[in-house]
Amino acid sequence: MALLRIYDVKQEPPALVSQQQFPVASDAIVIADELAKRKPERLYRVFDADMNVVYAR
């Protein structure tokens, strides 16, 4: 299980905009990477099942 969270970094502290669950972290990382190309002004973090950050951009 993996969790993709998207934050608006224009606010202080960064505000959670969206979150989505994925069965595997690699799927969430691919989606986050693609979204980061389209909206680089947002912060994208993927967490594994233990809530460790495995991807941030």
Buried (B, 14 or more C-beta within 10 A) or exposed (E): EBBBBBBBEEEEEBEEBEEEEBEEBEEBBBBBEEBBEEEEEBBBBBBBEEEEEBBEB
